[in-house]
Amino acid sequence: MENLIRSTIQTQRGVSLYDLRSLAQNEPGEFMRKIEEGAQSGQLKLTDIRDIKALWQALADVNVEVTMPDLSGAMRTITTSAFPIMTGNLVIAMINKGYNEIPKIGQELVMEIDDPKKVTTIAGMSTTDSKKDEVKEKEDFPEISASEEKVEIRHRKNGRKLTLTAETIQENEIANFILMVNDLTKFVYRRVERLTLERITDHYGSGTSPKEPYVYRPNGVGTALYSATANTPGARAPLGARIENNQYKDETDLENARMRLSGMKDDNGERIGAPDRSQTIILCPNALVGKISKTLNSQYVPGVRNEVSNWGPEGRFHIPVERLLSSPLMDDLSSTAWYYGDPKSQFIRKWKMRFEYVSLGMTTQAYLNAQIAAQYRIAYDVEVGARNYVSMIQNLAATTAPVDE
């Protein structure tokens, strides 16, 4: 037998269904290893299946042992049908492949952490000083004190399941099942992407009518992140983190955002300074990406003879075009608001539970009630929180915040 089971559910080539059944019956451990290895390597795919009815008939009544965690986290062994084990591995592999093919920018905007707690407390230590300019001879050196800013990041569980019915198997509707897996993949990963962008923009907390969920929770209190009011949400933002009437037209709007970010302060009331260009990101809807790209790619200021642009390829404030991030999902939130700053130093994406995949074979009750042959579930628990309010600037076309519908 080959090192990997290839096209075992095809009659044209590869191992026969009889051989597959025999392997599952006589060497269940080897069966599991080959299925997992083949699925993970891409040599065995859900799209390889031509006759799911024949595969069902070959494996449905063959039991294999698998290990899975219980509610306490301890691993336990259960016995289940070989059919959902094989198809489940192929579904997982297809979902993982789909993840890599779906355009997304969320991972470029956040720092990722894993924490199993429902509420994560992030303590940001910021130093304060007496600002003493000189220590005289025999004087004690002053001690730096620290004020502790605590913010909370909560959690948000979500997921979906997919059912393979007896009717689908009997009519060999494998093509429709594959389409359903594709749709499940796109739906789940887009939900995570949308959640991330909603939090980066504080779509609800800084919307026209501020409400939950807030991305910024100092001491657990939901607080609007973006505001044009002075010293809001705190004194470290002297003019706020929102610029009104800064609709993107040209490089002067970028300069407005840069200057606002440069005015942010630390606990001593001293300017932090704008982040390095290599850390700066411009986040915008698709409606603006062409216009901003034109600025970043233009060596000269449009309409001004021979004046080199500070934001063009040779300018001192130039931001590489690859750090201009955009998504159609941003247009759903606002087609005019855009953002400037260093989001990774401000936003944390916390995974209470990374993507979890579970497959379940036919049970007597499920089959009796609805002729369910197998079920597949993808679940996750993720939330995004802001650890500070001084690293990202929201720019509005007028004075009205994006509508939080």
N, C-alpha and C positions, 0 to 999 in steps of 0.2 A: 504494500500500500504506500502511496505517496506520503511525503512528510506532512502535507496539508490535504484536507479533503477538498477537492476542487469540483465544483459543478456536480455535486453528488445527487442533486435533485433534477439533473438533466439526463436524458437517455442517450444523447449523442456521444458523450465521452465521460470520463471520470469514474468514480466509484458508484456502483449501483445502489439503489435504495435498499436492496436486500443486505448489501455489505454494511451500509450505514446503520441499519437496524441491528445487525449482528454485533457491530462494534459497540453500540449503545447498551445492548443486552449483556454482552460478555466482558467488555472493558469500559465501563461507564466513565472511569477517570480519564482514560485515553480519549474517549469520545468528547468529554468536556474540554480537554486540553486542545484538541485539534479544532474544535468549533471556535473556541475563544481565540486561538492563534490565527486561524484563517480569517475571522471577522476583523480582528485588530490590524492585520497586515493588509487587508483589502483584497486578499486572494479569494475570499468567499463573501459574496454580496447578496443582499436581499433581492436584487434584480437578477441574480442567477436563477432564481426559482422560476420554473416553467409550469409545474404542476403541484400546486399547494395541497390539492386533495390527496394526491399520491403520497406526499410527504406526511400529511396528517395520518393517513392509514398506516404508514410505516412506523411512525414514532409515538403516536398518541397514547398507546397502551404500554409503552416501555418506560419504566420508572428509573430515575437516576437520583443520586444524592447530591445536594448542593448545600453550601453554608451561607447563612445570611444573619445579619444582626437583629437581635430582638430589641424591645423597647429600652432595655437597660444598656444596650450597646454591646452586649456579649454575643459572640458568634455561636449559632446553633445549627445543627444539621437537620434538613428536612428532605423528604422524598417527594419528587414531583415528576411530571411527564417530561420526556425528552423533547417533545415538540415545542412547548413554549421556551425551553432553554435554548434550543437552536435558533428559533425565529427571534427570540428576544435579543440574543447576541447580535443578530444581523440588523435588527431595528436600531439597537444602540450604536452600532458602527455607522449606520446610515445617518443617524442624528448627529453624531460627532463630525462626520464628513460635511454635513450640511452646515454645521456651525462655522467651519472654516471658509465656506463659500458665501456666507451672508455678509454683505457690507456692514461694518459697524465701526464706531469711533469711541464708544464709551470707555474702553480700556485705556485710551490716550488721555482721558480727562480726570482720572481718579487714581488714588493709591489703593491697592487691593489688600485686604486683610481677611483672616478667617477667625471667627470667634463664636463659640457655641451658645453664648448667652443671648437671651432675648433683648436685653438692654446693655449696650456696651458704653462704658464711660471712658472718654478720652481726656486725659489731663495734660494740658499744654502748659509747660513751665515757661514763664517769661520773666526775665530778670529785671529788677529795678535797682537803681543806683543813686547815690547821693550827689552825683555829678561833681565831686570834689576834684579840682584840677591838679592839686599838688599835695603830697604827703610830706610834711616838714620832718626834719630830723627828730628822732625819738618819739614821733607821733605814731599811734597805732594805725595800721592800714584799715580803712573802712571795709565792712563786710557787705558783699552783694546779698540782697534779699530776693526772695522769689515769691511772686503772686501766682496762684494756681487757678487757671481757667479750665473749668470742666464743661465738656459738652457731651450730650448723649446721642448715640446712634441706635435706633430701634431695629426692628426686623419686620419682614413682610414675606409671608409664605405664599407660594403660588405653584401652579402646575396643571397638567392635563393628562387624561388617560385616553387610550385608544383601544377599541374592542374589535376582536376578530370573531365574527359569528359563524355558526355552523353553515348558514346559507352561503356566506362568502366562500367558505371552503368547498362546499358541495358544487357550487357553480364555477369554482376556480377563478374567482375575481381577484387574482393577485395584482393585476395592474391598478385597480382601484385602491387596493390596500397600500400599495407603494405610494400612490398619490396622497393618501391620507397621512402617511408617515412624513412625506415632504411638507405637507401643510402644517402638521404638528410641529415640526422642527422650526419652520419659519415663524409660526405664531409665538412659540415660547421664547425664542431668542430675541425676537423683536420686542416682546414685552419687557425683557430685561434692558434692552437698549432704550426703549421709551422711558422706563422708570429712571434710568440714569440721566437722561437728558432733562426730564422733568425736574429732577433734583438739582442738577447743575444750574439750571435757569431759575430754580425756586419758583416754579410755575404757579403753585398754589399759595405758598407762604408769602410771596411778594406780588401776588396778582392783584387785580382790581379790588377784590374783596378777600383780604388775607385769611387763609384757613388751613386746616390740616390737609395733607401732610407738609410740615415745615422741614426744610433741610438743615436749618440751624436751630439747635436746642441747647443754649447755654443753661447749665444747671437744670436741664430737663424741661425748660420752658420754650415752647414753640415761638420763634421770633423771626420776623421778616428779615431776609438777608440783604435785599437790595432796596435802597431808599435814597432819595435825593435830599433828604433832610440832614442838616449838619449833625455830626456826632451820633449818627444812627447807622447800624444798631449799637454802636459804642463810640467812645471818644477816640479810638484809634483810627476812625474814618472821619476826619474833620469835615469833609463835604459829602459824606455818604458814599456808597458804592454804586450809585446809579447816576448816569448823566442823561438828563432830559434834553430833547431837541438836538440830539446828536445823530440824526439819520445819516447813514453812510453815503457820502457823495465823493469824497476824495481824501487825500492824505491828511488834511487838517483834522478830520474826524478821528483818525488814528492818533494824531498828536494830542487831541483832547483826552482820549482814553489813557494814553501813556502818562500825561501830566497828572491826571487824577490818581492813577495808581502810584505815581512817585510821591504823592502827598500823604500816603498812608503812614501811620506812625507806630512805634513800639510803645511799651509801657512807660518809657522815660519821656515820651512826647517828642522823640526824635524821628526824623523821616527814615523809613526802611529803605526806600529807593526801589525803582522798578526792577523786576527780575531780568536776568540775562536773556539776550535774544534767543539763546538755545533752549530756554525754558518757557518762553512766551508762546501762547497759543491764541489764535483768533478763532472763535467759534461763531458760525453764522448759518442762517437758513440758505437753502439753495438759491433763493431769490437774490441773494447778495454775493454769492461766491464768485461769479464772473467779474463783477465790478471791483471787488477787493483784490482778486487775482491780477487784474489789470494794473492796479496800483503797485503791487509787490513786484511785478515783472517789468515795470516802466523805469527806465534809467533816468528819464527827465520828468519834471513836473509838467503835466499836460497844460497847454495854453501859455506856458512861460518859456521864452526862448533860452535854450542852453542852461537852464537851471537844474542841476542834478538833484534828484529827489532823495530826501533822507530815508525814504522807505523803499526805494528801488534796490536792485541787485548790488549796487556799490554804495548805498547809503548807510549811515552809522546805525540807523534803527531798523534796518532791513530784517524781516522775518521770513525764513525760507517758506516757500509756497506749501511744502509738505506739512507745515505747522498751521496751515489754514484748514480747519476742519469744518465739514458741513455734512448735513444729512437731510433727506426729505422729511424726516420726523421733526426736525427743527421748524419747518414751515408750518406744521400742524400747530405748533406752540405759538409761533409768531413769524410772519414773513418779513418783519422789519427790525426786530430787536437783534443785537449782536453783542458779543462778549469778548473781552480782552484781558489777558492776565496769565497767571501760572496756576491752573486749576489743580494740578497734582499736589501742590503744597497746601491746598485748602480743602479738597474733597476726599473723603474716604468711602470706598465701596466695601461694605462688610458682608461677608458670606457667613450666615449662620449654618447654612447647609448648601454645599455645592450641588451641581446637578446630579440628581439621584435617579437611576433607572431601575425599574422593577418590572418583571414579567410574571404572570400568573397563569397557570394552566386551568383546564376545565375542572370545575367542582360540580358535584351533583346538583347542588342547589341552584347555582348560576345557570347550569345547562337546562335544568328543569324550568326555571323561570323565564329565561330569554334566549336559550340556545347559544349561550356564550361559550366559545371554544377556548379563547385565550384573551388576556388583557395585558396592556403594556402602559406603564405610567412613567412620566417624567415630572419631577418635582424639584423645587429649589426654595431657598429662603435667603433673600438679599435685600439690603437697604443701603442708601447713600446718605451720608451726613457731612456737614461742614465743620471743620475744626477751628476755623477762624473766619474773619470777614474782610481781610485786607489784601487778598491776592487775586481778586477777580472783579472786573468792572462790567456792569450792565449798561448798554447804550440803547436808548429809546429814540424812535423817530420823532415823537412828540412828547407829551407829558402823561399819557395814559399807559398804564402797565398792561402787559398782555392779558387778554381775557382768560380767566381760569375756568373754562367750561368743563 
